[in-house]
Amino acid sequence: MGMTLGFTRVTQEQLDRAYTDPDWAEKYLRDEDLPGCYLEKAWAGIQFLLDAAGVSIDLYEDGCLIDKECIHLGWHAGMVADAARDLSATPFEALAAHFDPAKMSAEEIYPYRRCWDDDDLDYLREQYVELVEFFVATAASGGAAIRTFSF
């Protein structure tokens, strides 16, 4: 399966409840019909491109801790709005200019046990478009988000 990362839209009230009741959040997030963005294993490649382009969003580290295992992090509505603004202002072409399969492989950008190649750019593009759409729609709704990391 590997390490995957995704975001789920929640209300600010639901996020506040998640902070006080992580068990509730764990159960709530099992609902597959919730609006979300599942980046699969593309998250580290997208993060590499965001970092190289100088976009100050950290998909893995940003947010506030919900549980002790660091599986879930909360992104309040202001963080979501900031991310939506920054991501929508960064077209994928600006990120693609930093796509370097040899460097990504040498730096062991996840997934580690494989080499990046030219074919991966389209995969990253598809996942990035979904990420931007998620944050823009979530911000437009005034929503917050919960980042989930599974391994």
Backbone as numpy.savetxt, mean C-alpha at the origin, in Angstrom:
# Nx Ny Nz CAx CAy CAz Cx Cy Cz
2.96 -18.51 -0.43 2.14 -17.32 -0.43 3.01 -16.07 -0.43
3.90 -15.93 0.50 4.79 -14.78 0.53 4.23 -13.61 1.30
4.99 -12.54 1.28 4.60 -11.32 1.99 3.77 -10.45 1.06
2.55 -10.15 1.49 1.66 -9.33 0.69 1.18 -8.14 1.51
0.73 -7.12 0.81 0.30 -5.89 1.48 -0.95 -5.39 0.78
-1.87 -4.86 1.56 -3.09 -4.30 1.00 -3.67 -3.25 1.91
-4.64 -2.53 1.40 -5.33 -1.49 2.15 -6.83 -1.74 2.07
-7.53 -1.44 3.15 -8.98 -1.54 3.21 -9.54 -0.20 3.65
-10.57 0.28 2.94 -11.24 1.53 3.32 -12.11 1.29 4.55
-12.01 2.18 5.51 -12.85 2.17 6.69 -13.25 3.60 7.00
-14.24 3.76 7.85 -14.58 5.10 8.33 -13.61 5.47 9.44
-13.56 6.73 9.78 -12.71 7.16 10.90 -13.17 6.49 12.19
-14.48 6.33 12.33 -15.02 5.69 13.53 -14.57 4.22 13.61
-14.59 3.54 12.48 -14.13 2.15 12.46 -12.64 2.06 12.76
-11.87 3.02 12.25 -10.44 3.03 12.55 -10.20 3.25 14.04
-10.95 4.18 14.63 -10.82 4.42 16.08 -11.16 3.16 16.87
-12.18 2.44 16.42 -12.54 1.19 17.10 -11.43 0.16 16.94
-10.81 0.12 15.77 -9.73 -0.84 15.53 -8.57 -0.59 16.50
-8.27 0.68 16.78 -7.19 0.99 17.72 -7.49 0.46 19.12
-8.75 0.55 19.52 -9.10 0.12 20.88 -9.44 -1.36 20.97
-9.76 -1.97 19.81 -10.15 -3.38 19.80 -9.55 -4.08 18.57
-8.25 -4.38 18.62 -7.60 -5.03 17.47 -8.25 -6.36 17.06
-8.82 -7.08 18.01 -9.49 -8.34 17.66 -10.70 -8.07 16.78
-11.44 -7.01 17.08 -12.57 -6.63 16.23 -12.07 -6.33 14.82
-10.98 -5.57 14.73 -10.43 -5.20 13.42 -10.04 -6.44 12.63
-9.39 -7.38 13.28 -8.98 -8.62 12.61 -10.18 -9.34 12.02
-11.24 -9.45 12.78 -12.46 -10.12 12.30 -13.13 -9.30 11.20
-13.24 -8.00 11.40 -13.90 -7.12 10.43 -13.21 -7.18 9.06
-11.89 -7.18 9.06 -11.13 -7.14 7.82 -11.18 -8.44 7.03
-11.75 -9.47 7.59 -11.91 -10.74 6.86 -13.01 -10.67 5.81
-13.85 -9.64 5.88 -14.94 -9.47 4.92 -14.34 -9.11 3.57
-14.44 -10.01 2.62 -13.82 -9.79 1.30 -14.56 -8.77 0.45
-15.73 -8.34 0.89 -16.51 -7.37 0.11 -16.19 -5.92 0.47
-15.30 -5.70 1.39 -14.93 -4.33 1.77 -14.11 -3.70 0.65
-14.29 -2.39 0.43 -13.49 -1.73 -0.61 -12.02 -1.72 -0.21
-11.19 -2.12 -1.13 -9.77 -2.19 -0.79 -8.88 -2.24 -2.01
-7.62 -2.34 -1.73 -6.58 -2.41 -2.75 -5.57 -3.45 -2.28
-5.45 -4.53 -3.00 -4.55 -5.61 -2.65 -3.37 -5.58 -3.62
-2.21 -5.20 -3.11 -1.02 -5.03 -3.95 -0.24 -6.32 -4.17
-0.70 -7.40 -3.58 -0.01 -8.67 -3.72 1.46 -8.50 -3.32
2.36 -9.00 -4.15 3.79 -8.91 -3.88 4.44 -7.71 -4.57
3.62 -6.87 -5.20 4.16 -5.70 -5.91 4.53 -4.55 -4.99
4.13 -4.62 -3.72 4.31 -3.48 -2.81 5.76 -3.02 -2.71
6.69 -3.92 -2.62 8.10 -3.53 -2.46 8.65 -2.90 -3.74
8.25 -3.43 -4.89 8.68 -2.83 -6.15 8.11 -1.43 -6.31
6.84 -1.25 -5.96 6.24 0.09 -6.01 6.95 1.01 -5.04
7.25 0.51 -3.85 7.95 1.35 -2.86 9.32 1.76 -3.37
10.03 0.85 -4.00 11.33 1.17 -4.59 11.18 2.34 -5.56
10.17 2.28 -6.43 9.95 3.34 -7.41 9.54 4.65 -6.75
8.67 4.58 -5.74 8.27 5.80 -5.02 9.48 6.46 -4.37
10.30 5.66 -3.72 11.51 6.20 -3.07 12.43 6.85 -4.10
12.65 6.17 -5.21 13.55 6.69 -6.24 13.02 7.99 -6.84
11.70 8.13 -6.90 11.08 9.34 -7.46 10.92 10.44 -6.42
11.29 10.17 -5.18 11.20 11.19 -4.13 9.79 11.41 -3.60
8.93 10.41 -3.73 7.57 10.50 -3.19 7.61 10.00 -1.75
7.24 10.86 -0.83 7.42 10.55 0.59 6.23 9.81 1.19
5.95 8.65 0.64 4.94 7.74 1.17 5.63 6.41 1.39
5.43 5.83 2.56 5.99 4.51 2.83 4.81 3.56 3.05
4.55 2.73 2.07 3.41 1.84 2.11 3.46 0.86 3.27
4.65 0.48 3.67 4.81 -0.49 4.75 4.88 0.17 6.12
5.64 1.25 6.24 5.92 1.84 7.55 4.94 2.92 8.00
4.33 3.65 7.07 3.44 4.74 7.47 2.19 4.19 8.15
1.64 5.00 9.02 0.42 4.62 9.73 0.68 4.45 11.20
-0.40 4.19 11.93 -0.34 4.03 13.39 -0.66 2.58 13.74
0.12 2.05 14.62 0.02 0.65 15.01 -1.35 0.31 15.59
-1.94 -0.75 15.08 -3.21 -1.26 15.60 -2.97 -2.48 16.47
-2.07 -3.36 16.04 -1.82 -4.59 16.78 -0.33 -4.75 17.07
0.00 -5.56 18.04 1.39 -5.75 18.46 2.24 -6.43 17.41
1.62 -7.17 16.52 2.36 -7.91 15.49 2.69 -7.05 14.27
2.21 -5.83 14.23 2.43 -4.90 13.11 1.78 -5.40 11.81
0.75 -6.19 11.94 0.02 -6.67 10.76 -0.87 -5.56 10.22
-1.48 -4.81 11.12 -2.41 -3.75 10.73 -1.91 -2.40 11.22
-1.89 -1.44 10.30 -1.58 -0.05 10.64 -2.73 0.81 10.14
-3.09 1.82 10.94 -4.18 2.70 10.56 -3.67 3.96 9.88
-4.37 4.36 8.84 -4.11 5.61 8.13 -5.35 6.47 8.32
-5.25 7.53 9.14 -6.41 8.38 9.37 -6.74 9.16 8.09
-7.89 9.78 8.09 -8.40 10.43 6.88 -7.43 11.47 6.32
-6.73 12.18 7.18 -5.76 13.17 6.70 -4.59 12.52 5.99
-4.12 11.39 6.51 -3.03 10.66 5.84 -3.49 10.13 4.49
-4.72 9.65 4.43 -5.27 9.14 3.18 -5.36 10.27 2.16
-5.84 11.43 2.60 -5.96 12.59 1.69 -4.59 13.02 1.18
-3.59 13.04 2.07 -2.23 13.41 1.65 -1.69 12.40 0.64
-1.90 11.12 0.92 -1.42 10.07 0.01 -2.13 10.18 -1.34
-3.43 10.43 -1.31 -4.18 10.57 -2.57 -3.63 11.72 -3.39
-3.35 12.82 -2.74 -2.80 14.00 -3.43 -1.43 13.67 -4.04
-0.55 13.08 -3.25 0.81 12.81 -3.71 0.84 11.73 -4.79
0.04 10.69 -4.61 0.03 9.61 -5.60 -0.61 10.06 -6.91
-1.70 10.80 -6.83 -2.35 11.24 -8.07 -1.52 12.28 -8.81
-0.63 12.95 -8.09 0.28 13.92 -8.73 1.51 13.24 -9.32
1.62 11.93 -9.13 2.78 11.18 -9.61 2.33 10.13 -10.62
2.34 10.49 -11.90 1.94 9.49 -12.90 2.94 8.33 -12.92
2.46 7.17 -13.32 3.35 6.01 -13.32 4.58 6.23 -14.18
4.46 7.02 -15.23 5.62 7.28 -16.10 6.78 7.90 -15.31
6.44 8.73 -14.30 7.49 9.32 -13.45 8.18 8.23 -12.62
7.44 7.21 -12.24 8.04 6.10 -11.50 8.80 5.17 -12.44
8.22 4.93 -13.61 8.83 3.99 -14.57 10.23 4.44 -14.98
10.47 5.73 -14.93 11.81 6.24 -15.27 12.87 5.70 -14.32
12.46 5.21 -13.16 13.40 4.69 -12.15 13.42 3.16 -12.11
12.66 2.53 -12.99 12.61 1.07 -13.02 13.93 0.54 -13.54
14.61 -0.22 -12.72 15.92 -0.76 -13.05 15.97 -2.20 -12.52
15.57 -3.16 -13.35 15.51 -4.54 -12.89 16.82 -5.06 -12.30
17.95 -4.70 -12.90 19.24 -5.17 -12.39 19.50 -4.62 -10.98
19.23 -3.34 -10.79 19.45 -2.72 -9.47 18.47 -3.29 -8.45
17.21 -3.47 -8.84 16.22 -4.02 -7.92 16.58 -5.44 -7.50
17.10 -6.23 -8.44 17.54 -7.58 -8.11 18.76 -7.55 -7.21
19.73 -6.69 -7.53 20.95 -6.59 -6.73 20.64 -6.13 -5.30
19.66 -5.24 -5.16 19.28 -4.75 -3.83 18.29 -5.67 -3.13
17.97 -6.78 -3.78 17.06 -7.79 -3.23 15.71 -7.20 -2.82
15.18 -6.36 -3.71 13.85 -5.84 -3.49 12.88 -7.02 -3.58
12.00 -7.13 -2.60 11.09 -8.26 -2.52 10.28 -8.40 -3.79
10.00 -9.61 -4.25 10.35 -10.90 -3.66 11.81 -11.27 -3.91
12.51 -11.59 -2.86 13.97 -11.76 -2.87 14.47 -12.91 -3.74
13.79 -13.99 -3.77 14.29 -15.20 -4.40 14.07 -15.24 -5.92
13.96 -14.09 -6.50 13.79 -14.04 -7.96 14.46 -12.79 -8.47
14.66 -12.75 -9.73 15.25 -11.56 -10.35 14.14 -10.76 -11.03
14.25 -9.47 -10.90 13.34 -8.58 -11.61 13.73 -8.56 -13.08
12.76 -8.41 -13.96 13.07 -8.28 -15.38 12.11 -7.27 -16.02
12.34 -6.99 -17.28 11.57 -5.96 -17.99 10.07 -6.22 -17.98
9.67 -7.47 -17.95 8.24 -7.81 -17.95 7.52 -7.36 -16.69
8.24 -7.09 -15.62 7.62 -6.72 -14.35 7.09 -5.29 -14.34
7.51 -4.47 -15.27 7.06 -3.08 -15.29 5.54 -3.00 -15.47
4.98 -3.80 -16.34 3.52 -3.78 -16.54 2.78 -4.22 -15.28
3.30 -5.21 -14.59 2.71 -5.67 -13.33 2.69 -4.54 -12.31
3.81 -3.86 -12.16 3.88 -2.75 -11.22 2.95 -1.62 -11.63
2.85 -1.36 -12.91 1.94 -0.32 -13.41 0.49 -0.64 -13.02
0.05 -1.85 -13.27 -1.32 -2.25 -12.95 -1.61 -2.08 -11.45
-0.68 -2.50 -10.63 -0.89 -2.40 -9.19 -0.85 -0.94 -8.72
0.00 -0.14 -9.33 0.09 1.27 -8.95 -1.20 2.01 -9.32
-1.72 1.74 -10.49 -2.99 2.37 -10.91 -4.08 2.04 -9.90
-4.15 0.79 -9.48 -5.15 0.38 -8.49 -4.93 1.11 -7.16
-3.67 1.25 -6.76 -3.34 1.95 -5.52 -3.80 3.40 -5.57
-3.50 4.09 -6.65 -3.90 5.49 -6.79 -5.42 5.60 -6.76
-6.10 4.75 -7.50 -7.57 4.78 -7.53 -8.15 4.55 -6.15
-7.57 3.63 -5.39 -8.05 3.37 -4.03 -7.92 4.61 -3.16
-6.73 5.21 -3.15 -6.53 6.37 -2.28 -7.37 7.56 -2.70
-7.52 7.80 -3.99 -8.33 8.91 -4.46 -9.79 8.69 -4.07
-10.33 7.49 -4.27 -11.72 7.21 -3.92 -11.93 7.26 -2.40
-10.97 6.74 -1.65 -11.10 6.76 -0.19 -11.05 8.19 0.33
-10.16 8.99 -0.21 -10.08 10.40 0.21 -11.36 11.13 -0.16
-11.89 10.87 -1.34 -13.13 11.55 -1.78 -14.31 11.21 -0.87
-14.28 10.02 -0.28 -15.36 9.61 0.62 -15.12 10.11 2.05
-13.97 10.73 2.29 -13.62 11.15 3.65 -13.17 10.01 4.52
-12.85 8.90 3.89 -12.52 7.69 4.62 -11.09 7.61 5.12
-10.89 6.63 5.97 -9.57 6.27 6.49 -9.23 4.90 5.88
-8.11 4.35 6.28 -7.72 3.04 5.75 -6.95 2.25 6.78
-6.97 0.95 6.59 -6.13 0.06 7.39 -5.24 -0.70 6.42
-3.94 -0.60 6.69 -2.93 -1.33 5.91 -2.75 -2.68 6.56
-2.83 -3.74 5.75 -2.66 -5.10 6.24 -1.44 -5.71 5.55
-0.60 -6.31 6.38 0.60 -6.99 5.88 0.48 -8.45 6.29
0.61 -9.34 5.33 0.55 -10.76 5.67 1.82 -11.44 5.21
2.19 -12.43 5.95 3.40 -13.18 5.63 3.23 -14.64 5.98
